[in-house]
Structures are given as C-alpha cells and as structure tokens.
Amino acid sequence: MRVAVVGTGVIGASWAALFLAHGHDVIATDPSPGAEEALRTAVAAHWPALERAGLRSGASQDRLSFTAAAGEAVRGAEFVQENGPERTEVKDALFALLDEAAPPRTVLASSSSGITPTRIQQACGRHPERVLVGHPFNPPHLIPLVEVVPGGATDEASVRAVMEVYSSLGRRPVRVRRELPGHLANRLQAALWREAYSLVASGAASVADLDAVIAHGPGLRWALLGPFVNQHLSGGPGGIAHILEHLGPPTEDIWDDLGDPRLTPELIRTIVTGVDDELHGIDPAELVAERDELLQLLITAKAATSTLRGSTP
C-alpha cells in the first residue's frame, strides 16, 4: 500500500515508522525547514523497537520518500494520515488541498485530538465522505489504541476501510460513536488530571505522591484491563452488579466531593516545581527509553495471552 503521511512532527514520524515496518511505501510531506532530515532521524531511532516487535515482509526504511508538496504526496496515495497543527485555519487550507489532490476513494484520516471531523469536512468540497479522525495515542508506533471518529458526512465504507488499515498495523481501533471534544481517551485522562490537580491544590498530597499512587496502584491494573472489567473483578462472584449495589452510594459520595480546580498561576507553579523535584537527577532521555522499552514488553506479553490480548490484534 502507498501511504501518504502529511505532517512529520512527533506523531507523523511515529506513524511513518509504523507504516514502513509493516511493509508499506510511505511518501511523507512537511513544509518545515529540515523536515526530511528530522523525519529520517526519527524513523531510524524508532526502528530498533519495531524490529523487536517483528517487522513485516517488505519492511524497509528505504521505502520512505519525501516531498515538501502535500498535493504531490497524496496524488497517488491509497491511504492518507494527516498530522498537521491543531489550528482550524491550517486544517482548512490543508484539507482543501488534500481533498482536491488525493484519489476520490482514498481515505483522509486526521490525527487531530481536538478538531472534530465534521469541522474538518467543511473544507472538503469534493469528497467529505472519506474524511474522518484516526487519533492515535502517543507514540503511535508503540501504543495500539487508535480512536476512529466519523464526521457527519463520513460514509460507512470509509469507516470500515480505516478500521481495517489500523487493525492490519497491529493497532486496536475503537470507533467513537459521537463527536466529543477530546474523543474518549483524553476525556478519561482529563478527569484523572482534574482530581489530581485538585488534590495538589488542597494540600492533600504532593505531585510525587500522586504519581506514585497511580504508577504503583491502579495504573498497573489499568494497563491490563479497562475500568469496567477491573471493577467487575473486584466484585468477586457477584461481579460488577455486587460492586454497584454495595459500593455505588459511597462512590456517589466521592463524586460529590471531587474538586473543581482552576489552573491558576500558583497551582501551575506548584505542579511544575513538583515535577521538577520528582525528576531531579533523572536523565529525561533515559526515562523515556525505559518507559518505551517496558511498554513494548507489556504489549508483547499481553499479545501472548489468551484473554488480555484484545488490546493488541
């Protein structure tokens, strides 16, 4: 398959590496000075992790080509993954060009985390039906989740096609049934961040303590199963029905007591200082490398199980 990757920053470079690792031809485009060199450096940096995961037949960094002209990149593409800036005026201009230049049946998938597909489709006068959001979780070449969000004009054929493409890449696509700011995963993250910031603001815990609470507690289970199944398993033989019957009212009491923080300058300073203190003496590059290595080990281990492998097709 010939794939056009439009925008080659952090997300675009990760997508490009993933497509290449699955044996596809990738033509990338980005107008930024030095974009091609930065892309090739990023792909080379991602390659060892992709090799450990297992390259598909035909995988090669040599199948990457580059052009600064977005129209040229998508002209013969069979699939387009767009990763441009999260600004509506930029998206409008870019998608008007992509819609004009790409073959009529080629799906245009945007990695947008904040602009809805219906809004993006407004710039597409020819074929808005093939436009949707395919929002990855960073870094896309490691994390399986992709949120697929159809717009008001998106047809079912395009949804099916994009779900098949992402599944073929070893991703776990989830269809979002209603357009929402932040889709699904970022909304769930935002709910956690909201209470974490509130707890810091109230003096209930330090930044480091809250990171420890998640990393050494529920975060370990969340990496294996989602919130509903985890809750179900906590209910013993009665499952989630037992939990909701007996712990539902106390849970509602906690909901009523959750905070409503504002990102005041004081709270921002507290959080930034807390993170700096927590990471004092730690090499950020080493931290990221260890995180990504463990992520890959976890994803590989989950894929080898009989019941947990649902997150990795």
Number of C-alpha atoms within 10 A of each C-alpha: 13 18 23 30 29 29 24 25 18 15 21 25 27 22 26 31 27 24 28 24 27 20 19 22 23 27 23 30 26 23 14 12 9 9 20 20 10 16 25 19 12 19 21 13 13 20 20 12 16 20 12 12 15 12 18 16 10 13 19 18 20 9 16 20 15 20 16 17 13 24 18 18 26 29 16 16 23 17 23 25 23 28 25 21 13 13 11 15 10 11 22 17 13 19 24 18 16 23 25 16 17 24 16 15 14 21 26 28 25 26 24 23 20 16 20 22 24 19 14 23 25 13 21 21 11 12 20 25 22 26 29 29 31 28 27 25 17 15 17 21 25 22 19 21 22 23 21 25 27 26 23 17 16 20 15 12 13 20 23 10 15 23 20 13 15 21 16 13 18 18 22 20 23 16 17 14 12 12 17 13 12 17 23 19 15 14 13 12 11 13 10 13 13 17 15 20 24 20 19 19 21 12 10 12 15 20 23 15 14 16 16 12 12 14 13 11 11 12 14 11 14 14 13 17 16 10 11 10 14 16 17 17 14 14 17 11 10 12 15 19 14 16 17 15 10 12 13 13 11 11 13 11 10 11 10 9 9 14 16 10 17 13 13 10 8 10 17 14 12 17 18 12 13 17 15 14 12 15 13 10 8 10 10 11 9 10 12 11 12 12 12 16 14 12 15 19 14 14 20 15 13 18 16 12 10 8 9 14 15 13 19 20 14
